[in-house]
Amino acid sequence: MAAVLTHKRGDRFSNRVTWGSPGVVLGATPRAQIRDGSDSLVQELTVTLEPQSGATVGQFVISATAAQTALWPTGTLSCDIQRQAPDPEESSETFMIRVLPDVTR
C-alpha cells in the first residue's frame, strides 16, 4: 500500500525526503509532480537540495507555498519523485497526498 500524507488546502506544504543509500550524494536535483485522478498536473513541486555533506547527504525538501496549495483540489492526489541525469533516471514509489479543506479561514 502506498504511503499517504495528509495536507490542509491553503497551508504551506513541506516534506523532507531522503533518497537512496546513506552517504550517497545526489548528482542532480530531483523533480516531483502532483497529479489528480485524471492524471492532470496539479503542481510541479519545488525541490530544494540539502547540503550534500555530513548528515544531510541524499536529503532534499519538496514544497509548495500556501498560495499554491490553495488551488489544489480536495481529495486524494498522486505524487512521485524522479531522479534526473546524471544519475540514472529513476522514480520513487507513488505516494498519495490527501488534501482536506481548510476549516478555519
DRENPA-3360 file (N, C-alpha, C; in nm, 2 decimals, always signed):
BEGIN
1 = MAAVLTHK = +0.08/-0.12/+0.00/+0.00/+0.00/+0.00/+0.09/+0.12/+0.00 ~ +0.05/+0.22/-0.08/+0.13/+0.34/-0.09/+0.11/+0.43/+0.03 ~ +0.22/+0.50/+0.07/+0.21/+0.60/+0.18/+0.11/+0.71/+0.15 ~ +0.05/+0.76/+0.25/-0.05/+0.87/+0.24/-0.01/+0.98/+0.33 ~ +0.01/+1.10/+0.28/+0.03/+1.22/+0.35/-0.10/+1.30/+0.36 ~ -0.13/+1.36/+0.47/-0.25/+1.44/+0.48/-0.21/+1.59/+0.48 ~ -0.28/+1.67/+0.40/-0.24/+1.81/+0.40/-0.37/+1.90/+0.39 ~ -0.37/+2.01/+0.46/-0.48/+2.11/+0.46/-0.46/+2.21/+0.34;
9 = RGDRFSNR = -0.56/+2.21/+0.26/-0.55/+2.31/+0.14/-0.53/+2.45/+0.19 ~ -0.44/+2.52/+0.13/-0.42/+2.66/+0.17/-0.31/+2.68/+0.27 ~ -0.25/+2.57/+0.32/-0.14/+2.57/+0.41/-0.01/+2.54/+0.33 ~ +0.10/+2.59/+0.38/+0.23/+2.56/+0.32/+0.26/+2.41/+0.33 ~ +0.30/+2.35/+0.22/+0.34/+2.21/+0.21/+0.49/+2.19/+0.21 ~ +0.54/+2.11/+0.30/+0.69/+2.09/+0.30/+0.71/+1.95/+0.36 ~ +0.79/+1.87/+0.29/+0.82/+1.74/+0.33/+0.97/+1.71/+0.30 ~ +1.05/+1.67/+0.41/+1.19/+1.63/+0.39/+1.20/+1.48/+0.34;
17 = VTWGSPGV = +1.28/+1.46/+0.24/+1.29/+1.33/+0.18/+1.44/+1.29/+0.18 ~ +1.46/+1.16/+0.21/+1.60/+1.10/+0.19/+1.59/+1.00/+0.08 ~ +1.68/+1.02/-0.02/+1.68/+0.93/-0.14/+1.80/+0.84/-0.13 ~ +1.78/+0.71/-0.15/+1.89/+0.62/-0.17/+1.96/+0.57/-0.05 ~ +2.08/+0.53/-0.07/+2.16/+0.47/+0.04/+2.23/+0.58/+0.12 ~ +2.25/+0.55/+0.25/+2.31/+0.65/+0.34/+2.45/+0.69/+0.28 ~ +2.48/+0.82/+0.28/+2.61/+0.86/+0.23/+2.63/+0.88/+0.08 ~ +2.52/+0.85/+0.00/+2.53/+0.86/-0.14/+2.48/+1.00/-0.18;
25 = VLGATPRA = +2.57/+1.08/-0.24/+2.54/+1.22/-0.28/+2.45/+1.22/-0.40 ~ +2.35/+1.31/-0.40/+2.26/+1.33/-0.51/+2.34/+1.40/-0.62 ~ +2.34/+1.35/-0.74/+2.41/+1.41/-0.85/+2.34/+1.53/-0.92 ~ +2.21/+1.53/-0.91/+2.12/+1.63/-0.97/+2.00/+1.65/-0.89 ~ +1.93/+1.77/-0.90/+1.81/+1.79/-0.83/+1.70/+1.71/-0.88 ~ +1.63/+1.63/-0.80/+1.51/+1.55/-0.84/+1.40/+1.64/-0.88 ~ +1.30/+1.59/-0.95/+1.17/+1.65/-0.98/+1.06/+1.58/-0.91 ~ +0.95/+1.66/-0.88/+0.83/+1.60/-0.81/+0.71/+1.67/-0.87;
33 = QIRDGSDS = +0.61/+1.59/-0.90/+0.48/+1.64/-0.95/+0.37/+1.58/-0.88 ~ +0.26/+1.66/-0.86/+0.14/+1.61/-0.80/+0.03/+1.60/-0.92 ~ -0.04/+1.49/-0.93/-0.14/+1.48/-1.03/-0.28/+1.43/-0.97 ~ -0.39/+1.47/-1.03/-0.52/+1.43/-0.98/-0.56/+1.29/-1.04 ~ -0.68/+1.25/-1.01/-0.73/+1.12/-1.06/-0.73/+1.10/-1.21 ~ -0.74/+1.21/-1.28/-0.75/+1.20/-1.43/-0.61/+1.22/-1.49 ~ -0.50/+1.22/-1.41/-0.36/+1.23/-1.45/-0.33/+1.37/-1.50 ~ -0.41/+1.47/-1.46/-0.38/+1.61/-1.49/-0.28/+1.67/-1.39;
41 = LVQELTVT = -0.18/+1.75/-1.44/-0.09/+1.81/-1.35/-0.15/+1.91/-1.26 ~ -0.14/+1.89/-1.13/-0.19/+1.99/-1.03/-0.08/+2.08/-0.99 ~ +0.04/+2.03/-0.96/+0.15/+2.12/-0.92/+0.29/+2.05/-0.95 ~ +0.38/+2.13/-1.00/+0.52/+2.09/-1.00/+0.58/+2.14/-0.87 ~ +0.62/+2.05/-0.78/+0.67/+2.09/-0.65/+0.81/+2.15/-0.66 ~ +0.84/+2.24/-0.57/+0.97/+2.30/-0.56/+1.06/+2.19/-0.49 ~ +1.18/+2.16/-0.54/+1.27/+2.07/-0.48/+1.40/+2.14/-0.44 ~ +1.43/+2.14/-0.31/+1.55/+2.21/-0.26/+1.64/+2.11/-0.20;
49 = LEPQSGAT = +1.76/+2.10/-0.26/+1.86/+2.00/-0.20/+1.92/+2.06/-0.07 ~ +1.93/+1.97/+0.03/+2.01/+2.00/+0.15/+2.16/+1.99/+0.11 ~ +2.24/+2.05/+0.19/+2.39/+2.04/+0.17/+2.42/+1.89/+0.16 ~ +2.49/+1.85/+0.05/+2.53/+1.71/+0.03/+2.66/+1.68/+0.10 ~ +2.65/+1.69/+0.24/+2.77/+1.65/+0.32/+2.72/+1.62/+0.46 ~ +2.79/+1.54/+0.53/+2.75/+1.50/+0.66/+2.62/+1.43/+0.67 ~ +2.54/+1.47/+0.77/+2.41/+1.40/+0.80/+2.30/+1.43/+0.69 ~ +2.32/+1.53/+0.60/+2.22/+1.56/+0.51/+2.25/+1.51/+0.37;
57 = VGQFVISA = +2.34/+1.42/+0.35/+2.37/+1.36/+0.22/+2.25/+1.28/+0.17 ~ +2.20/+1.31/+0.05/+2.09/+1.24/+0.00/+1.95/+1.30/+0.04 ~ +1.95/+1.41/+0.11/+1.83/+1.47/+0.15/+1.79/+1.59/+0.07 ~ +1.66/+1.61/+0.06/+1.60/+1.73/-0.01/+1.47/+1.75/+0.05 ~ +1.41/+1.87/+0.02/+1.28/+1.91/+0.06/+1.19/+1.93/-0.06 ~ +1.07/+1.87/-0.06/+0.97/+1.90/-0.16/+0.87/+2.00/-0.09 ~ +0.83/+2.10/-0.17/+0.75/+2.20/-0.11/+0.66/+2.28/-0.21 ~ +0.56/+2.34/-0.15/+0.47/+2.43/-0.23/+0.42/+2.54/-0.13;
65 = TAAQTALW = +0.40/+2.66/-0.18/+0.36/+2.77/-0.10/+0.21/+2.75/-0.06 ~ +0.17/+2.83/+0.04/+0.03/+2.83/+0.08/-0.06/+2.88/-0.03 ~ -0.02/+2.98/-0.11/-0.10/+3.03/-0.22/-0.11/+2.92/-0.33 ~ -0.01/+2.84/-0.35/-0.02/+2.73/-0.45/-0.11/+2.62/-0.40 ~ -0.10/+2.58/-0.27/-0.19/+2.47/-0.23/-0.33/+2.51/-0.21 ~ -0.36/+2.65/-0.21/-0.50/+2.69/-0.20/-0.57/+2.66/-0.33 ~ -0.50/+2.63/-0.44/-0.56/+2.59/-0.56/-0.57/+2.44/-0.58 ~ -0.51/+2.36/-0.49/-0.52/+2.22/-0.50/-0.66/+2.17/-0.48;
73 = PTGTLSCD = -0.71/+2.08/-0.56/-0.85/+2.02/-0.53/-0.84/+1.94/-0.40 ~ -0.95/+1.93/-0.33/-0.96/+1.84/-0.22/-0.98/+1.70/-0.27 ~ -0.94/+1.60/-0.19/-0.94/+1.46/-0.23/-0.80/+1.40/-0.23 ~ -0.79/+1.29/-0.29/-0.66/+1.22/-0.29/-0.59/+1.24/-0.43 ~ -0.46/+1.29/-0.42/-0.38/+1.32/-0.53/-0.26/+1.23/-0.53 ~ -0.20/+1.20/-0.64/-0.08/+1.12/-0.65/+0.04/+1.20/-0.67 ~ +0.15/+1.15/-0.62/+0.28/+1.22/-0.63/+0.39/+1.11/-0.64 ~ +0.50/+1.14/-0.71/+0.62/+1.07/-0.70/+0.74/+1.16/-0.73;
81 = IQRQAPDP = +0.86/+1.11/-0.71/+0.98/+1.19/-0.72/+1.06/+1.12/-0.83 ~ +1.12/+1.20/-0.92/+1.21/+1.14/-1.02/+1.35/+1.19/-1.01 ~ +1.44/+1.10/-1.01/+1.58/+1.14/-1.01/+1.62/+1.17/-1.15 ~ +1.69/+1.27/-1.18/+1.73/+1.32/-1.31/+1.88/+1.28/-1.34 ~ +1.92/+1.29/-1.47/+2.06/+1.28/-1.51/+2.14/+1.38/-1.44 ~ +2.26/+1.36/-1.40/+2.35/+1.25/-1.45/+2.32/+1.11/-1.38 ~ +2.24/+1.12/-1.27/+2.20/+0.99/-1.21/+2.12/+0.91/-1.31 ~ +2.11/+0.78/-1.30/+2.01/+0.71/-1.38/+1.87/+0.76/-1.35;
89 = EESSETFM = +1.79/+0.79/-1.45/+1.66/+0.83/-1.42/+1.58/+0.72/-1.35 ~ +1.52/+0.75/-1.24/+1.45/+0.66/-1.16/+1.34/+0.73/-1.08 ~ +1.23/+0.66/-1.07/+1.11/+0.72/-1.00/+1.09/+0.65/-0.86 ~ +1.05/+0.73/-0.76/+1.02/+0.67/-0.63/+0.89/+0.60/-0.64 ~ +0.85/+0.53/-0.54/+0.72/+0.47/-0.53/+0.62/+0.59/-0.53 ~ +0.51/+0.57/-0.59/+0.40/+0.67/-0.59/+0.34/+0.67/-0.45 ~ +0.32/+0.80/-0.40/+0.26/+0.82/-0.27/+0.14/+0.91/-0.29 ~ +0.05/+0.91/-0.20/-0.07/+0.99/-0.21/-0.07/+1.11/-0.11;
97 = IRVLPDVT = -0.13/+1.21/-0.16/-0.15/+1.33/-0.07/-0.30/+1.35/-0.06 ~ -0.35/+1.33/+0.06/-0.49/+1.35/+0.09/-0.51/+1.50/+0.13 ~ -0.58/+1.57/+0.04/-0.60/+1.72/+0.06/-0.73/+1.74/+0.12 ~ -0.73/+1.80/+0.24/-0.85/+1.83/+0.32/-0.88/+1.98/+0.30 ~ -1.01/+2.02/+0.31/-1.05/+2.16/+0.31/-1.00/+2.23/+0.44 ~ -0.97/+2.35/+0.43/-0.93/+2.43/+0.54/-1.06/+2.47/+0.61 ~ -1.07/+2.45/+0.74/-1.19/+2.48/+0.82/-1.19/+2.62/+0.87 ~ -1.08/+2.66/+0.94/-1.07/+2.79/+0.99/-1.01/+2.89/+0.89;
105 = R = -1.09/+2.98/+0.85/-1.05/+3.08/+0.74/-1.06/+3.22/+0.80;
% end
